[in-house]
Amino acid sequence: MTSIREHVAHMPVQQREILAAPARLLPPARRYGPVYENARREILKARTTPWWARRTVDERLLQTMGTALRAPYFARDPRYRAMVDALHSRVPVRDALRRLPIMTRQDLSANYRQMLAADESEVELSASSGTSGEPIFFLLDRNRGAREWAFVVDSWSSAGYQLGDWRVFFRGLDLPGGRPYFVMGSTGEIVVRIQTVTPESIEGYWRLIRKRGIRFLHGYPSTLVYLARLLEDADFDTSWREEIRGILPVSEQFTPAQEEILRRAFPRAGISVFYGLSEKTVLARMDDDHVYHPYPTYGHVELVDPHGTPVAEGERGRIITTTLDGRGMPLLRYDTGDSALLVGHDAAGTPLFRDILSRRGREGLVRADGELFTTTPFNVHGEEFECVYRFKLRQEVPGRATLLVQPVADARPEDLERFHRLMVNRAEGQVELDMEIVPELPATTNGKFTLLDQRIPDAPTTWA
């Protein structure tokens, strides 16, 4: 059974919002459906019954391997034969998993359609660029939202958030009709384009938040810190800061310095941070000591050294993940591109880690006023990437940057212009963005490729 929320989420925006109000009157169990309720019970049981969590992870690893072997990519590659041994009980499933190759982002993007083990009607194309500006493509189940939401809500509950609470969500995406903000009754949030958050607009936005009685702020840490600084410097009434109950940072690294600013600006608010990916292979909530606790049944997590061997406590390792959600395009030993310091394991054997070094880094464009604007909004999703092989941002003066684009061979001028307009909208009100078409965007001397070529001397690297 598909949840009401899942059904509504795939409608056009206008039609979705017409149905939003009556849908929100339904009890959560009906609105979100049995998938949400089952996931919620699973989260609680895994937390209180470690042996069950470990057994369930083993069972789902076997299920993931069985699904993978129905996909051409895995079935024809001899490096994945260990999965057959595990399915025939010749090798313990975790031993078999460690024998599998580590899948890179490039492996995924080049072969994602060959990794599909389900009908194409059950999945949808997704994409992400991260720091590299080189898009990766993958397929996600269309009806994934209810299960995903159960884990997100559980993580946010540490900041007092409950299912159905309204939020303000600061995002870098375009909104219908070019609006600066959009009220989303279907999801219980007011979405605000971060490009429109300025010293001139902050009073209007804060009045909107106060008028609607919203107590939860959701968005990039860099944006939330900028909001906090604007409010601390404001000459209008900002007393509603005392009524904010939860800060929900997402999609960027979160630093102790940022936490200090947010706790000062919103003294009665809890802060809930989780680590996750567009690929939906891991979700880990952060505790008060900045230690991340992966949800064991969301996805299987390993921390390994450059040779693929598990690291010891106190050592840094790459974060490697395997899907456990029964999706149509399973991922096995997927390299997130991130690394972290292993601090131990929970009772179910799940690694606990801290000090994540993100593939996205902490890059920022310098605005004309000297403040930083996060590059996260330039992490474009979906089919918008199809005309571009790679892109890069180069900045030499505050307030202005150049979008360097390496197009695909058959890219049309109108497609590239559309891509430029999309990126200009992402930078609106922050930096002016020119475009330059280049034949090639080579990697740096160490073989890495970053999204931002920051050439401003002594440019700040964090928001704190």
C-alpha positions as CSV (number, residue, x, y, z in Angstrom):
1,M,0.0,0.0,0.0
2,T,1.4,3.4,-1.0
3,S,1.1,6.2,1.6
4,I,-1.1,9.2,0.9
5,R,2.0,11.4,1.3
6,E,3.9,9.2,-1.3
7,H,1.0,9.4,-3.7
8,V,0.7,13.2,-3.3
9,A,4.4,13.8,-3.6
10,H,4.6,12.6,-7.2
11,M,1.8,15.0,-8.4
12,P,2.5,18.3,-10.1
13,V,3.0,21.1,-7.5
14,Q,-0.3,22.9,-8.0
15,Q,-2.3,19.7,-7.8
16,R,-0.3,18.5,-4.9
17,E,-1.0,21.6,-2.8
18,I,-4.7,21.5,-3.5
19,L,-4.8,18.1,-1.8
20,A,-2.3,19.0,0.9
21,A,-4.7,20.5,3.5
22,P,-7.2,17.6,3.6
23,A,-4.3,15.1,3.5
24,R,-2.8,16.7,6.6
25,L,-6.1,16.2,8.5
26,L,-5.6,12.4,8.3
27,P,-3.9,10.6,11.2
28,P,-0.2,10.0,10.6
29,A,-0.7,6.2,10.3
30,R,-3.1,6.8,7.4
31,R,-1.2,9.7,5.8
32,Y,2.2,8.0,5.8
33,G,1.0,4.4,5.5
34,P,2.2,1.0,6.8
35,V,5.7,1.4,5.3
36,Y,6.3,4.4,7.6
37,E,4.9,2.7,10.7
38,N,6.9,-0.5,10.0
39,A,10.1,1.5,9.6
40,R,9.4,3.4,12.8
41,R,8.9,0.2,14.8
42,E,12.1,-1.2,13.2
43,I,14.1,1.8,14.3
44,L,12.9,1.4,17.9
45,K,13.5,-2.4,18.0
46,A,17.0,-2.0,16.5
47,R,17.8,0.5,19.2
48,T,16.6,-1.6,22.1
49,T,17.4,-5.1,20.8
50,P,21.0,-5.2,19.4
51,W,21.0,-8.9,18.6
52,W,17.9,-8.4,16.5
53,A,19.5,-5.5,14.6
54,R,22.6,-7.6,13.8
55,R,20.5,-10.6,12.6
56,T,18.3,-8.3,10.5
57,V,21.3,-6.6,8.9
58,D,22.7,-10.1,8.0
59,E,19.4,-11.1,6.5
60,R,19.1,-8.0,4.4
61,L,22.6,-8.2,3.2
62,L,21.7,-11.6,1.8
63,Q,18.6,-10.1,0.2
64,T,20.6,-7.3,-1.3
65,M,23.1,-9.8,-2.8
66,G,20.2,-11.9,-4.2
67,T,18.7,-8.8,-5.8
68,A,22.1,-7.7,-7.2
69,L,22.6,-11.0,-9.0
70,R,19.5,-10.3,-11.1
71,A,21.2,-7.2,-12.5
72,P,23.6,-7.7,-15.5
73,Y,26.4,-5.6,-13.9
74,F,26.8,-7.9,-10.9
75,A,25.8,-11.2,-12.5
76,R,28.5,-11.0,-15.2
77,D,31.4,-9.7,-13.1
78,P,33.5,-12.5,-11.5
79,R,34.5,-10.2,-8.7
80,Y,31.0,-10.6,-7.3
81,R,31.0,-14.4,-7.1
82,A,31.4,-14.3,-3.3
83,M,27.7,-13.3,-3.2
84,V,26.8,-16.7,-4.6
85,D,28.8,-18.4,-1.9
86,A,27.0,-16.3,0.7
87,L,23.6,-17.2,-0.7
88,H,24.4,-20.9,-0.6
89,S,25.6,-20.6,3.0
90,R,29.2,-21.5,2.1
91,V,30.6,-18.2,3.4
92,P,29.2,-15.9,6.2
93,V,27.5,-13.0,4.6
94,R,29.8,-10.3,6.1
95,D,32.9,-12.2,5.0
96,A,31.5,-12.4,1.5
97,L,30.8,-8.7,1.6
98,R,34.4,-7.9,2.5
99,R,35.5,-9.9,-0.6
100,L,33.6,-7.7,-3.0
101,P,35.2,-4.8,-4.8
102,I,34.6,-1.2,-3.6
103,M,32.3,0.6,-6.0
104,T,33.4,4.1,-6.9
105,R,31.2,7.0,-7.9
106,Q,32.5,6.6,-11.4
107,D,31.6,2.9,-11.5
108,L,28.1,3.8,-10.5
109,S,27.6,6.6,-13.0
110,A,29.0,4.7,-15.9
111,N,27.0,1.5,-15.2
112,Y,23.8,2.5,-13.3
113,R,21.4,1.1,-15.8
114,Q,23.2,-2.2,-15.8
115,M,22.8,-2.3,-12.0
116,L,19.0,-2.2,-12.2
117,A,17.3,-5.4,-11.1
118,A,13.7,-4.2,-11.3
119,D,11.3,-2.8,-13.8
120,E,12.2,0.8,-14.9
121,S,8.7,1.9,-14.0
122,E,9.6,1.4,-10.3
123,V,12.5,3.8,-10.3
124,E,13.4,7.3,-11.2
125,L,16.6,8.9,-12.4
126,S,18.6,10.9,-9.8
127,A,21.9,12.7,-10.0
128,S,24.4,14.5,-7.8
129,S,27.5,16.5,-8.4
130,G,29.1,16.9,-4.9
131,T,32.4,18.8,-4.9
132,S,33.6,17.6,-8.2
133,G,31.2,19.2,-10.5
134,E,31.2,15.9,-12.4
135,P,27.6,14.5,-12.3
136,I,26.9,10.9,-11.2
137,F,23.7,9.2,-12.1
138,F,21.8,6.6,-10.2
139,L,18.3,5.1,-9.9
140,L,16.1,5.3,-6.8
141,D,12.8,3.6,-6.1
142,R,9.9,6.0,-6.7
143,N,8.1,4.9,-3.5
144,R,11.0,5.4,-1.1
145,G,9.7,8.5,0.7
146,A,7.7,7.0,3.6
147,R,10.5,4.7,4.8
148,E,13.1,7.5,4.4
149,W,10.9,10.0,6.3
150,A,10.7,7.6,9.3
151,F,14.4,7.7,9.8
152,V,14.6,11.5,9.3
153,V,11.8,12.2,11.8
154,D,13.5,9.9,14.4
155,S,16.7,11.8,14.0
156,W,15.0,15.1,14.3
157,S,13.1,14.0,17.4
158,S,16.2,14.6,19.5
159,A,15.6,18.4,18.8
160,G,11.9,18.0,19.8
161,Y,10.5,17.7,16.3
162,Q,7.4,15.6,16.0
163,L,5.6,14.3,12.9
164,G,3.4,17.1,11.5
165,D,5.4,20.0,13.0
166,W,5.9,22.8,10.5
167,R,9.4,23.9,9.5
168,V,11.0,26.7,7.5
169,F,13.3,25.0,5.0
170,F,16.1,27.2,3.5
171,R,17.0,25.7,0.1
172,G,19.1,26.6,-2.9
173,L,16.6,25.3,-5.5
174,D,14.3,27.2,-7.8
175,L,10.7,27.6,-6.7
176,P,7.4,27.6,-8.7
177,G,6.9,30.9,-10.5
178,G,10.3,32.2,-9.4
179,R,8.9,33.0,-6.0
180,P,11.2,33.8,-3.1
181,Y,9.4,31.3,-0.8
182,F,6.6,28.8,-1.2
183,V,4.2,27.3,1.4
184,M,4.2,23.5,1.0
185,G,1.2,22.2,2.8
186,S,1.9,18.7,1.5
187,T,5.1,18.5,3.5
188,G,4.4,21.0,6.3
189,E,7.1,23.5,5.4
190,I,7.7,26.9,4.1
191,V,10.5,26.6,1.5
192,V,12.7,29.8,1.3
193,R,15.3,30.3,-1.5
194,I,18.5,30.9,0.4
195,Q,19.6,33.3,-2.4
196,T,16.8,35.7,-1.2
197,V,18.0,35.8,2.4
198,T,19.7,39.2,2.8
199,P,20.0,42.0,5.4
200,E,17.2,43.7,3.4
201,S,14.8,40.7,3.4
202,I,15.4,39.2,6.8
203,E,12.8,41.3,8.6
204,G,10.1,40.1,6.3
205,Y,11.0,36.5,6.6
206,W,11.3,36.7,10.4
207,R,7.8,38.3,10.5
208,L,6.5,35.4,8.4
209,I,8.1,32.8,10.7
210,R,6.6,34.5,13.8
211,K,3.2,35.0,12.3
212,R,2.9,31.3,11.4
213,G,4.3,30.2,14.8
214,I,7.0,28.2,13.3
215,R,9.5,26.7,15.7
216,F,11.8,24.6,13.6
217,L,14.5,25.9,11.2
218,H,15.9,23.5,8.6
219,G,18.6,24.1,6.0
220,Y,22.3,24.2,5.2
221,P,24.4,25.0,8.3
222,S,26.1,27.9,6.5
223,T,22.7,29.4,5.8
224,L,21.4,28.9,9.3
225,V,24.5,30.6,10.7
226,Y,24.1,33.5,8.3
227,L,20.5,33.8,9.4
228,A,21.6,33.8,13.1
229,R,24.1,36.6,12.5
230,L,21.5,38.7,10.6
231,L,19.1,38.3,13.5
232,E,21.7,39.2,16.1
233,D,22.6,42.4,14.2
234,A,19.0,43.3,13.5
235,D,17.3,46.5,14.7
236,F,13.8,45.0,14.7
237,D,12.1,42.7,17.3
238,T,13.7,39.2,17.1
239,S,12.4,37.9,20.4
240,W,10.8,35.0,18.5
241,R,14.3,33.5,18.6
242,E,13.4,32.4,22.2
243,E,10.5,30.4,20.7
244,I,12.6,28.4,18.2
245,R,12.6,24.8,19.5
246,G,14.7,23.0,16.9
247,I,17.6,23.7,14.5
248,L,17.8,21.0,11.7
249,P,21.1,21.5,9.7
250,V,21.5,19.3,6.6
251,S,23.7,18.6,3.6
252,E,27.0,20.2,4.8
253,Q,29.6,19.5,7.5
254,F,28.6,20.9,10.9
255,T,31.3,22.4,13.1
256,P,31.5,23.1,16.8
257,A,32.0,26.8,15.9
258,Q,28.7,26.8,14.0
259,E,27.0,25.1,16.9
260,E,28.2,27.8,19.2
261,I,26.7,30.6,17.1
262,L,23.4,28.8,16.7
263,R,23.0,28.0,20.4
264,R,23.8,31.7,21.2
265,A,21.2,33.0,18.7
266,F,18.5,30.4,19.5
267,P,19.2,29.6,23.2
268,R,16.1,27.3,23.7
269,A,16.5,25.2,20.6
270,G,17.8,21.7,20.3
271,I,20.1,20.9,17.4
272,S,19.7,17.7,15.3
273,V,22.2,16.8,12.7
274,F,22.4,13.7,10.5
275,Y,24.9,12.5,7.9
276,G,23.3,11.2,4.7
277,L,23.8,11.1,0.9
278,S,21.7,11.8,-2.2
279,E,22.3,8.1,-3.0
280,K,20.4,7.1,0.2
281,T,22.9,4.5,1.3
282,V,23.6,5.8,4.9
283,L,21.9,7.9,7.5
284,A,23.7,8.6,10.8
285,R,22.5,10.8,13.6
286,M,25.0,13.0,15.5
287,D,25.0,13.0,19.3
288,D,26.0,15.9,21.6
289,D,29.6,14.9,21.4
290,H,29.6,15.1,17.6
291,V,29.8,11.3,17.2
292,Y,27.7,9.9,14.4
293,H,25.5,6.8,15.0
294,P,24.4,5.1,11.7
295,Y,21.0,3.5,11.7
296,P,21.9,-0.2,11.3
297,T,18.9,-1.2,9.2
298,Y,19.0,1.9,6.9
299,G,22.3,0.8,5.3
300,H,25.4,-1.2,6.2
301,V,28.5,0.9,7.0
302,E,32.2,0.1,6.9
303,L,35.2,2.2,7.6
304,V,38.2,1.0,5.6
305,D,41.8,1.9,4.7
306,P,43.0,2.4,1.1
307,H,43.3,-1.4,0.7
308,G,39.7,-2.0,1.8
309,T,40.6,-3.4,5.2
310,P,38.6,-2.3,8.3
311,V,40.4,0.4,10.3
312,A,41.1,0.2,14.0
313,E,39.6,2.6,16.6
314,G,41.3,5.9,16.4
315,E,42.1,5.6,12.8
316,R,40.6,7.4,9.8
317,G,38.8,5.4,7.2
318,R,36.7,5.8,4.0
319,I,33.0,5.5,4.6
320,I,31.8,2.5,2.6
321,T,28.1,1.7,2.4
322,T,25.7,-1.1,1.3
323,T,22.0,-0.6,0.8
324,L,19.5,-2.6,2.9
325,D,16.2,-1.2,1.7
326,G,15.3,-3.7,-1.0
327,R,15.7,-1.2,-3.7
328,G,15.6,-2.0,-7.4
329,M,19.1,-0.8,-8.0
330,P,21.2,-2.1,-5.0
331,L,24.6,-0.7,-4.2
332,L,27.3,-2.9,-2.6
333,R,30.4,-1.5,-0.9
334,Y,29.7,1.9,-2.4
335,D,32.5,4.5,-1.7
336,T,30.8,7.6,-0.4
337,G,34.0,9.7,-1.1
338,D,33.9,10.8,2.6
339,S,36.1,9.7,5.4
340,A,35.8,9.7,9.2
341,L,37.6,8.8,12.4
342,L,36.4,5.5,13.9
343,V,35.6,5.9,17.7
344,G,34.1,2.5,18.4
345,H,31.1,0.3,17.7
346,D,27.6,0.1,19.1
347,A,26.1,-3.0,20.7
348,A,25.0,-4.2,17.2
349,G,28.5,-3.9,15.8
350,T,27.7,-0.7,13.8
351,P,30.8,1.6,13.5
352,L,30.5,4.9,15.3
353,F,32.6,7.8,13.9
354,R,33.3,11.5,14.0
355,D,35.2,14.3,12.2
356,I,33.8,13.5,8.8
357,L,35.9,15.0,5.9
358,S,33.3,15.5,3.2
359,R,33.7,15.1,-0.5
360,R,31.9,18.5,-0.7
361,G,34.4,20.2,1.6
362,R,33.6,23.6,3.0
363,E,34.0,25.7,-0.1
364,G,32.3,29.0,-0.5
365,L,32.0,31.9,-2.9
366,V,32.9,35.3,-1.5
367,R,30.0,37.8,-1.8
368,A,30.6,41.5,-2.4
369,D,30.1,42.2,1.3
370,G,32.8,39.7,2.2
371,E,30.5,37.0,3.5
372,L,30.6,33.5,2.2
373,F,27.9,31.8,0.0
374,T,27.9,28.0,0.2
375,T,28.5,26.1,-3.0
376,T,25.9,23.5,-2.0
377,P,23.1,24.9,-4.2
378,F,25.2,24.2,-7.2
379,N,24.9,20.5,-6.5
380,V,22.3,20.1,-9.3
381,H,20.0,17.1,-9.3
382,G,18.2,15.1,-12.0
383,E,18.3,15.5,-15.8
384,E,19.6,19.1,-15.7
385,F,23.1,17.7,-16.1
386,E,22.7,15.9,-19.4
387,C,24.3,18.6,-21.5
388,V,27.4,18.9,-19.2
389,Y,30.3,16.6,-18.7
390,R,31.9,18.8,-16.0
391,F,31.6,22.2,-14.6
392,K,33.7,24.4,-12.2
393,L,33.4,27.7,-10.5
394,R,36.3,30.1,-10.6
395,Q,36.4,33.3,-8.5
396,E,39.0,36.0,-8.6
397,V,37.1,39.0,-7.1
398,P,34.4,39.2,-4.4
399,G,30.8,39.3,-5.7
400,R,31.5,37.7,-9.1
401,A,32.5,34.3,-10.4
402,T,32.8,32.4,-13.7
403,L,31.0,29.1,-14.4
404,L,33.4,27.0,-16.5
405,V,31.5,24.3,-18.5
406,Q,32.9,21.3,-20.3
407,P,29.9,20.2,-22.4
408,V,29.1,16.8,-23.7
409,A,29.8,16.2,-27.4
410,D,26.2,16.7,-28.6
411,A,25.2,19.6,-26.3
412,R,23.1,22.2,-28.0
413,P,23.7,26.0,-27.4
414,E,20.2,26.3,-26.0
415,D,20.8,23.5,-23.6
416,L,23.9,25.1,-22.3
417,E,22.2,28.5,-22.0
418,R,19.4,26.8,-20.0
419,F,22.1,25.3,-17.7
420,H,23.7,28.7,-17.3
421,R,20.3,30.3,-16.3
422,L,19.7,27.5,-13.8
423,M,23.1,28.2,-12.1
424,V,22.6,32.0,-12.3
425,N,19.3,31.5,-10.4
426,R,21.2,29.5,-7.8
427,A,23.6,32.4,-7.2
428,E,20.9,35.1,-7.4
429,G,21.5,38.0,-5.0
430,Q,24.8,36.5,-3.8
431,V,27.3,36.6,-6.7
432,E,27.1,37.5,-10.4
433,L,27.8,34.4,-12.5
434,D,29.4,34.5,-16.0
435,M,29.8,31.4,-18.2
436,E,32.7,30.2,-20.2
437,I,32.7,27.1,-22.4
438,V,36.0,25.2,-22.3
439,P,37.1,22.1,-24.2
440,E,38.4,20.4,-21.1
441,L,38.4,20.8,-17.3
442,P,41.5,18.8,-16.1
443,A,41.9,17.5,-12.6
444,T,44.5,19.0,-10.3
445,T,48.1,17.8,-10.0
446,N,47.1,15.3,-7.3
447,G,44.4,13.8,-9.5
448,K,41.5,15.3,-7.7
449,F,38.8,17.6,-9.1
450,T,37.1,20.3,-7.0
451,L,34.0,22.4,-7.7
452,L,35.5,25.7,-6.7
453,D,38.8,27.3,-7.9
454,Q,39.0,30.0,-5.3
455,R,41.6,32.6,-6.3
456,I,40.8,35.4,-3.9
457,P,43.8,35.8,-1.5
458,D,43.1,34.8,2.1
459,A,39.5,33.9,1.3
460,P,37.8,32.5,4.4
461,T,37.1,28.8,4.2
462,T,34.4,28.4,6.8
463,W,31.4,30.4,8.0
464,A,32.5,30.4,11.6
